[in-house]
Amino acid sequence: MMNWLEYRTELMGRIGELGKLGPDTLAGYQTLSRAGQKTGHLDARTRELIALAVAVSIRCDGCITVHTGEALKHGARREEIAEALGVAVALNAGAAMVYSARVMDAVSAHGVPASAP
């Protein structure tokens, strides 16, 4: 498995380098990242749990390492993280079912008849 703490340190260094080369890109990202915090509708712990579920869904290791640390910092428990990840698993399986139905629709559009029961 990965050394997540070391990876996070290395990642932040590389993002810092990228920020020096493209400061407007980094500033724009930071603005997007802070936007949700301003409404106050969700607390930081809940936002981080959502971020972890999304990180799994989009398969982003950098997101996983950053948002794991943030979720824990804001008081998320292991059990809450596992539950949020369970939602990601369920939704990804659901999305696979929805897109599988779309594939079957595309097959039908090619004139392939449905199989008889």
OpenMM code with the backbone's topology and positions (N, CA, C; nanometers):
from openmm import Vec3, app, unit

residues = "MET MET ASN TRP LEU GLU TYR ARG THR GLU LEU MET GLY ARG ILE GLY GLU LEU GLY LYS LEU GLY PRO ASP THR LEU ALA GLY TYR GLN THR LEU SER ARG ALA GLY GLN LYS THR GLY HIS LEU ASP ALA ARG THR ARG GLU LEU ILE ALA LEU ALA VAL ALA VAL SER ILE ARG CYS ASP GLY CYS ILE THR VAL HIS THR GLY GLU ALA LEU LYS HIS GLY ALA ARG ARG GLU GLU ILE ALA GLU ALA LEU GLY VAL ALA VAL ALA LEU ASN ALA GLY ALA ALA MET VAL TYR SER ALA ARG VAL MET ASP ALA VAL SER ALA HIS GLY VAL PRO ALA SER ALA PRO".split()
positions = [
    Vec3(0.0841, -0.1187, 0.0000),
    Vec3(0.0000, 0.0000, 0.0000),
    Vec3(0.0886, 0.1251, 0.0000),
    Vec3(0.0252, 0.2339, -0.0199),
    Vec3(0.0960, 0.3611, -0.0356),
    Vec3(0.1273, 0.4259, 0.1000),
    Vec3(0.2381, 0.4989, 0.1055),
    Vec3(0.2673, 0.5827, 0.2213),
    Vec3(0.1966, 0.7168, 0.1969),
    Vec3(0.0748, 0.7269, 0.2482),
    Vec3(-0.0115, 0.8404, 0.2174),
    Vec3(0.0412, 0.9729, 0.2711),
    Vec3(0.1046, 0.9698, 0.3855),
    Vec3(0.1553, 1.0950, 0.4432),
    Vec3(0.2728, 1.1490, 0.3623),
    Vec3(0.3611, 1.0592, 0.3211),
    Vec3(0.4738, 1.1002, 0.2378),
    Vec3(0.4242, 1.1497, 0.1020),
    Vec3(0.3283, 1.0770, 0.0454),
    Vec3(0.2711, 1.1159, -0.0832),
    Vec3(0.2082, 1.2556, -0.0752),
    Vec3(0.1369, 1.2827, 0.0334),
    Vec3(0.0720, 1.4139, 0.0490),
    Vec3(0.1766, 1.5246, 0.0504),
    Vec3(0.2861, 1.5033, 0.1222),
    Vec3(0.3929, 1.6031, 0.1278),
    Vec3(0.4515, 1.6272, -0.0111),
    Vec3(0.4803, 1.5187, -0.0829),
    Vec3(0.5356, 1.5310, -0.2187),
    Vec3(0.4366, 1.6003, -0.3121),
    Vec3(0.3108, 1.5633, -0.3004),
    Vec3(0.2073, 1.6215, -0.3851),
    Vec3(0.1949, 1.7717, -0.3628),
    Vec3(0.1940, 1.8129, -0.2368),
    Vec3(0.1814, 1.9552, -0.2061),
    Vec3(0.3010, 2.0331, -0.2619),
    Vec3(0.4188, 1.9712, -0.2592),
    Vec3(0.5366, 2.0351, -0.3183),
    Vec3(0.5206, 2.0547, -0.4677),
    Vec3(0.4709, 1.9522, -0.5363),
    Vec3(0.4515, 1.9620, -0.6815),
    Vec3(0.3423, 2.0622, -0.7160),
    Vec3(0.2377, 2.0650, -0.6369),
    Vec3(0.1310, 2.1624, -0.6618),
    Vec3(0.1839, 2.3035, -0.6387),
    Vec3(0.2706, 2.3196, -0.5386),
    Vec3(0.3344, 2.4494, -0.5160),
    Vec3(0.4163, 2.4931, -0.6359),
    Vec3(0.4904, 2.3985, -0.6948),
    Vec3(0.5679, 2.4299, -0.8156),
    Vec3(0.4750, 2.4705, -0.9294),
    Vec3(0.3676, 2.3962, -0.9456),
    Vec3(0.2707, 2.4274, -1.0501),
    Vec3(0.2099, 2.5658, -1.0261),
    Vec3(0.1832, 2.5969, -0.8996),
    Vec3(0.1273, 2.7272, -0.8648),
    Vec3(0.2194, 2.8422, -0.9007),
    Vec3(0.3491, 2.8202, -0.8902),
    Vec3(0.4455, 2.9244, -0.9277),
    Vec3(0.4466, 2.9454, -1.0788),
    Vec3(0.4273, 2.8366, -1.1534),
    Vec3(0.4272, 2.8456, -1.2990),
    Vec3(0.2945, 2.8986, -1.3532),
    Vec3(0.1869, 2.8703, -1.2830),
    Vec3(0.0538, 2.9161, -1.3260),
    Vec3(-0.0267, 2.9647, -1.2074),
    Vec3(0.0087, 3.0804, -1.1530),
    Vec3(-0.0570, 3.1272, -1.0308),
    Vec3(-0.2076, 3.1490, -1.0461),
    Vec3(-0.2527, 3.1901, -1.1626),
    Vec3(-0.3963, 3.2119, -1.1809),
    Vec3(-0.4735, 3.0806, -1.1754),
    Vec3(-0.4145, 2.9740, -1.2267),
    Vec3(-0.4792, 2.8437, -1.2209),
    Vec3(-0.4952, 2.8002, -1.0760),
    Vec3(-0.3895, 2.8143, -0.9984),
    Vec3(-0.3950, 2.7772, -0.8573),
    Vec3(-0.4948, 2.8650, -0.7820),
    Vec3(-0.4945, 2.9933, -0.8096),
    Vec3(-0.5882, 3.0843, -0.7430),
    Vec3(-0.7325, 3.0492, -0.7775),
    Vec3(-0.7564, 3.0153, -0.9021),
    Vec3(-0.8910, 2.9757, -0.9438),
    Vec3(-0.9362, 2.8492, -0.8734),
    Vec3(-0.8466, 2.7529, -0.8616),
    Vec3(-0.8780, 2.6288, -0.7909),
    Vec3(-0.9093, 2.6576, -0.6442),
    Vec3(-0.8282, 2.7419, -0.5828),
    Vec3(-0.8502, 2.7751, -0.4417),
    Vec3(-0.9838, 2.8460, -0.4214),
    Vec3(-1.0216, 2.9309, -0.5146),
    Vec3(-1.1516, 2.9981, -0.5063),
    Vec3(-1.2642, 2.8959, -0.5113),
    Vec3(-1.2557, 2.8008, -0.6041),
    Vec3(-1.3569, 2.6948, -0.6127),
    Vec3(-1.3608, 2.6120, -0.4843),
    Vec3(-1.2461, 2.5800, -0.4316),
    Vec3(-1.2377, 2.4972, -0.3117),
    Vec3(-1.3001, 2.5652, -0.1905),
    Vec3(-1.2864, 2.6959, -0.1816),
    Vec3(-1.3396, 2.7702, -0.0659),
    Vec3(-1.4854, 2.8100, -0.0824),
    Vec3(-1.5387, 2.8025, -0.2031),
    Vec3(-1.6738, 2.8528, -0.2299),
    Vec3(-1.7792, 2.7865, -0.1414),
    Vec3(-1.7739, 2.6566, -0.1263),
    Vec3(-1.8728, 2.5864, -0.0457),
    Vec3(-1.8667, 2.6206, 0.1018),
    Vec3(-1.7508, 2.6563, 0.1489),
    Vec3(-1.7344, 2.6896, 0.2905),
    Vec3(-1.8104, 2.8159, 0.3279),
    Vec3(-1.8322, 2.9032, 0.2328),
    Vec3(-1.8900, 3.0341, 0.2616),
    Vec3(-2.0393, 3.0283, 0.2903),
    Vec3(-2.1081, 2.9269, 0.2407),
    Vec3(-2.2531, 2.9218, 0.2613),
    Vec3(-2.2885, 2.8822, 0.4034),
    Vec3(-2.2079, 2.7957, 0.4633),
    Vec3(-2.2328, 2.7523, 0.5991),
    Vec3(-2.3454, 2.6505, 0.6127),
    Vec3(-2.3954, 2.5970, 0.5019),
    Vec3(-2.5033, 2.4990, 0.5091),
    Vec3(-2.4536, 2.3619, 0.5562),
    Vec3(-2.3324, 2.3273, 0.5205),
    Vec3(-2.2720, 2.2014, 0.5636),
    Vec3(-2.1501, 2.2326, 0.6485),
    Vec3(-2.1276, 2.1513, 0.7499),
    Vec3(-2.0061, 2.1724, 0.8290),
    Vec3(-1.8866, 2.1109, 0.7565),
    Vec3(-1.7687, 2.1457, 0.8019),
    Vec3(-1.6450, 2.1018, 0.7361),
    Vec3(-1.6326, 1.9499, 0.7342),
    Vec3(-1.6733, 1.8837, 0.8416),
    Vec3(-1.6635, 1.7381, 0.8476),
    Vec3(-1.7502, 1.6747, 0.7394),
    Vec3(-1.8721, 1.7223, 0.7238),
    Vec3(-1.9623, 1.6679, 0.6218),
    Vec3(-1.9074, 1.6922, 0.4820),
    Vec3(-1.8556, 1.8136, 0.4576),
    Vec3(-1.7973, 1.8426, 0.3255),
    Vec3(-1.6809, 1.7495, 0.2958),
    Vec3(-1.5994, 1.7206, 0.3962),
    Vec3(-1.4844, 1.6320, 0.3745),
    Vec3(-1.5283, 1.4875, 0.3519),
    Vec3(-1.6339, 1.4437, 0.4184),
    Vec3(-1.6864, 1.3086, 0.3934),
    Vec3(-1.7378, 1.2973, 0.2500),
    Vec3(-1.8064, 1.4011, 0.2042),
    Vec3(-1.8513, 1.4027, 0.0645),
    Vec3(-1.7312, 1.4011, -0.0292),
    Vec3(-1.6299, 1.4803, 0.0034),
    Vec3(-1.5099, 1.4862, -0.0806),
    Vec3(-1.4438, 1.3489, -0.0909),
    Vec3(-1.4422, 1.2730, 0.0181),
    Vec3(-1.3827, 1.1389, 0.0129),
    Vec3(-1.4631, 1.0459, -0.0766),
    Vec3(-1.5954, 1.0539, -0.0685),
    Vec3(-1.6784, 0.9697, -0.1556),
    Vec3(-1.6553, 1.0055, -0.3025),
    Vec3(-1.6440, 1.1338, -0.3308),
    Vec3(-1.6172, 1.1768, -0.4678),
    Vec3(-1.4764, 1.1343, -0.5098),
    Vec3(-1.3791, 1.1469, -0.4202),
    Vec3(-1.2411, 1.1082, -0.4515),
    Vec3(-1.2333, 0.9624, -0.4945),
    Vec3(-1.3084, 0.8771, -0.4263),
    Vec3(-1.3122, 0.7357, -0.4638),
    Vec3(-1.3773, 0.7210, -0.6006),
    Vec3(-1.4863, 0.7940, -0.6224),
    Vec3(-1.5600, 0.7825, -0.7476),
    Vec3(-1.4774, 0.8249, -0.8679),
    Vec3(-1.3940, 0.9272, -0.8502),
    Vec3(-1.3133, 0.9745, -0.9629),
    Vec3(-1.1718, 0.9177, -0.9619),
    Vec3(-1.1438, 0.8330, -0.8626),
    Vec3(-1.0146, 0.7629, -0.8512),
    Vec3(-0.8966, 0.8597, -0.8444),
    Vec3(-0.9042, 0.9531, -0.7487),
    Vec3(-0.8016, 1.0564, -0.7342),
    Vec3(-0.7223, 1.0332, -0.6059),
    Vec3(-0.6019, 0.9768, -0.6181),
    Vec3(-0.5185, 0.9515, -0.5005),
    Vec3(-0.4835, 1.0798, -0.4259),
    Vec3(-0.4562, 1.1865, -0.4991),
    Vec3(-0.4253, 1.3135, -0.4344),
    Vec3(-0.5427, 1.3631, -0.3522),
    Vec3(-0.6623, 1.3496, -0.4076),
    Vec3(-0.7834, 1.3894, -0.3341),
    Vec3(-0.7999, 1.3033, -0.2093),
    Vec3(-0.7712, 1.1747, -0.2208),
    Vec3(-0.7850, 1.0835, -0.1068),
    Vec3(-0.6927, 1.1263, 0.0061),
    Vec3(-0.5662, 1.1512, -0.0242),
    Vec3(-0.4728, 1.1839, 0.0827),
    Vec3(-0.5043, 1.3189, 0.1474),
    Vec3(-0.5411, 1.4165, 0.0680),
    Vec3(-0.5718, 1.5486, 0.1230),
    Vec3(-0.7007, 1.5443, 0.2056),
    Vec3(-0.8054, 1.4860, 0.1500),
    Vec3(-0.9354, 1.4909, 0.2177),
    Vec3(-0.9459, 1.3910, 0.3329),
    Vec3(-0.8643, 1.2861, 0.3339),
    Vec3(-0.8593, 1.1988, 0.4520),
    Vec3(-0.8064, 1.2784, 0.5706),
    Vec3(-0.6957, 1.3477, 0.5492),
    Vec3(-0.6384, 1.4293, 0.6562),
    Vec3(-0.7341, 1.5367, 0.7037),
    Vec3(-0.8022, 1.6014, 0.6101),
    Vec3(-0.8965, 1.7072, 0.6465),
    Vec3(-1.0181, 1.6510, 0.7198),
    Vec3(-1.0686, 1.5384, 0.6749),
    Vec3(-1.1843, 1.4769, 0.7419),
    Vec3(-1.1492, 1.4413, 0.8862),
    Vec3(-1.0324, 1.3822, 0.9057),
    Vec3(-0.9896, 1.3465, 1.0410),
    Vec3(-0.9674, 1.4709, 1.1260),
    Vec3(-0.9098, 1.5737, 1.0676),
    Vec3(-0.8866, 1.6993, 1.1389),
    Vec3(-1.0176, 1.7607, 1.1876),
    Vec3(-1.1238, 1.7409, 1.1093),
    Vec3(-1.2541, 1.7986, 1.1443),
    Vec3(-1.3415, 1.7005, 1.2230),
    Vec3(-1.2791, 1.5936, 1.2745),
    Vec3(-1.3491, 1.5058, 1.3674),
    Vec3(-1.4202, 1.3865, 1.3084),
    Vec3(-1.4011, 1.3585, 1.1809),
    Vec3(-1.4655, 1.2408, 1.1226),
    Vec3(-1.4076, 1.1137, 1.1848),
    Vec3(-1.4958, 1.0221, 1.2159),
    Vec3(-1.4535, 0.8942, 1.2714),
    Vec3(-1.4387, 0.7914, 1.1591),
    Vec3(-1.3628, 0.6884, 1.1847),
    Vec3(-1.3405, 0.5798, 1.0886),
    Vec3(-1.4742, 0.5256, 1.0373),
    Vec3(-1.5707, 0.5075, 1.1278),
    Vec3(-1.7007, 0.4522, 1.0902),
    Vec3(-1.7768, 0.5454, 0.9964),
    Vec3(-1.7664, 0.6761, 1.0183),
    Vec3(-1.8323, 0.7730, 0.9304),
    Vec3(-1.7675, 0.7725, 0.7924),
    Vec3(-1.6362, 0.7634, 0.7908),
    Vec3(-1.5659, 0.7577, 0.6625),
    Vec3(-1.6082, 0.6324, 0.5865),
    Vec3(-1.6143, 0.5186, 0.6556),
    Vec3(-1.6553, 0.3935, 0.5909),
    Vec3(-1.7971, 0.4055, 0.5357),
    Vec3(-1.8862, 0.4711, 0.6095),
    Vec3(-2.0242, 0.4879, 0.5610),
    Vec3(-2.0287, 0.5762, 0.4367),
    Vec3(-1.9526, 0.6847, 0.4367),
    Vec3(-1.9462, 0.7714, 0.3188),
    Vec3(-1.8915, 0.6948, 0.1988),
    Vec3(-1.7917, 0.6102, 0.2223),
    Vec3(-1.7357, 0.5306, 0.1131),
    Vec3(-1.8359, 0.4271, 0.0640),
    Vec3(-1.9185, 0.3766, 0.1553),
    Vec3(-2.0246, 0.2843, 0.1154),
    Vec3(-2.1229, 0.3498, 0.0198),
    Vec3(-2.1519, 0.4779, 0.0421),
    Vec3(-2.2386, 0.5519, -0.0492),
    Vec3(-2.1719, 0.5606, -0.1871),
    Vec3(-2.0411, 0.5872, -0.1886),
    Vec3(-1.9689, 0.5946, -0.3160),
    Vec3(-1.9744, 0.4616, -0.3900),
    Vec3(-1.9564, 0.3528, -0.3186),
    Vec3(-1.9620, 0.2199, -0.3806),
    Vec3(-2.1009, 0.1952, -0.4392),
    Vec3(-2.2051, 0.2261, -0.3604),
    Vec3(-2.3421, 0.2035, -0.4073),
    Vec3(-2.3736, 0.2878, -0.5302),
    Vec3(-2.3316, 0.4152, -0.5273),
    Vec3(-2.3609, 0.5021, -0.6401),
    Vec3(-2.2830, 0.4619, -0.7636),
    Vec3(-2.1602, 0.4196, -0.7456),
    Vec3(-2.0823, 0.3759, -0.8612),
    Vec3(-2.1415, 0.2504, -0.9220),
    Vec3(-2.1891, 0.1600, -0.8388),
    Vec3(-2.2558, 0.0406, -0.8921),
    Vec3(-2.3849, 0.0817, -0.9620),
    Vec3(-2.4579, 0.1762, -0.9009),
    Vec3(-2.5800, 0.2265, -0.9636),
    Vec3(-2.5516, 0.2931, -1.0962),
    Vec3(-2.4451, 0.3726, -1.1002),
    Vec3(-2.4074, 0.4384, -1.2252),
    Vec3(-2.3720, 0.3350, -1.3313),
    Vec3(-2.3054, 0.2279, -1.2904),
    Vec3(-2.2726, 0.1216, -1.3859),
    Vec3(-2.4007, 0.0582, -1.4400),
    Vec3(-2.5009, 0.0420, -1.3554),
    Vec3(-2.6280, -0.0131, -1.4022),
    Vec3(-2.6951, 0.0826, -1.5012),
    Vec3(-2.6984, 0.2114, -1.4692),
    Vec3(-2.7603, 0.3100, -1.5575),
    Vec3(-2.6885, 0.3122, -1.6924),
    Vec3(-2.5559, 0.3145, -1.6903),
    Vec3(-2.4814, 0.3193, -1.8161),
    Vec3(-2.4857, 0.1865, -1.8900),
    Vec3(-2.5043, 0.0782, -1.8185),
    Vec3(-2.5257, -0.0510, -1.8853),
    Vec3(-2.6573, -0.0477, -1.9625),
    Vec3(-2.7606, 0.0119, -1.9030),
    Vec3(-2.8884, 0.0274, -1.9733),
    Vec3(-2.8704, 0.1140, -2.0977),
    Vec3(-2.7860, 0.2164, -2.0886),
    Vec3(-2.7592, 0.3014, -2.2047),
    Vec3(-2.6900, 0.2220, -2.3164),
    Vec3(-2.5973, 0.1344, -2.2780),
    Vec3(-2.5312, 0.0497, -2.3788),
    Vec3(-2.6341, -0.0382, -2.4484),
    Vec3(-2.7239, -0.0977, -2.3702),
    Vec3(-2.8250, -0.1841, -2.4310),
    Vec3(-2.9163, -0.1034, -2.5238),
    Vec3(-2.9447, 0.0222, -2.4881),
    Vec3(-3.0222, 0.1101, -2.5747),
    Vec3(-2.9454, 0.1366, -2.7037),
    Vec3(-2.8162, 0.1575, -2.6945),
    Vec3(-2.7337, 0.1785, -2.8139),
    Vec3(-2.7324, 0.0541, -2.9022),
    Vec3(-2.7276, -0.0631, -2.8388),
    Vec3(-2.7337, -0.1889, -2.9157),
    Vec3(-2.8655, -0.1944, -2.9922),
    Vec3(-2.9755, -0.1606, -2.9257),
    Vec3(-3.1067, -0.1598, -2.9919),
    Vec3(-3.1096, -0.0602, -3.1072),
    Vec3(-3.0440, 0.0540, -3.0894),
    Vec3(-3.0404, 0.1564, -3.1950),
    Vec3(-2.9702, 0.1035, -3.3198),
    Vec3(-2.8853, 0.0040, -3.3040),
    Vec3(-2.8170, -0.0574, -3.4185),
    Vec3(-2.9036, -0.1648, -3.4830),
    Vec3(-3.0256, -0.1813, -3.4342),
    Vec3(-3.1182, -0.2754, -3.4959),
    Vec3(-3.1068, -0.4181, -3.4444),
    Vec3(-3.0347, -0.4389, -3.3361),
    Vec3(-3.0251, -0.5727, -3.2795),
    Vec3(-3.1476, -0.5957, -3.1920),
    Vec3(-3.2308, -0.6943, -3.2244),
    Vec3(-3.3512, -0.7164, -3.1455),
    Vec3(-3.3216, -0.7718, -3.0074),
    Vec3(-3.4123, -0.7430, -2.9149),
    Vec3(-3.4009, -0.7974, -2.7799),
    Vec3(-3.4179, -0.9479, -2.7839),
    Vec3(-3.3486, -1.0180, -2.6969),
    Vec3(-3.3612, -1.1631, -2.6910),
    Vec3(-3.4969, -1.1999, -2.6353),
    Vec3(-3.5503, -1.3090, -2.6855),
    Vec3(-3.6787, -1.3591, -2.6338),
    Vec3(-3.6562, -1.4219, -2.4979),
    Vec3(-3.7557, -1.4057, -2.4071),
    Vec3(-3.7383, -1.4645, -2.2721),
    Vec3(-3.7417, -1.6150, -2.2713),
] * unit.nanometer
topology = app.Topology()
chain = topology.addChain("A")
for resn in residues:
    res = topology.addResidue(resn, chain)
    for name in ("N", "CA", "C"):
        topology.addAtom(name, app.Element.getBySymbol(name[0]), res)
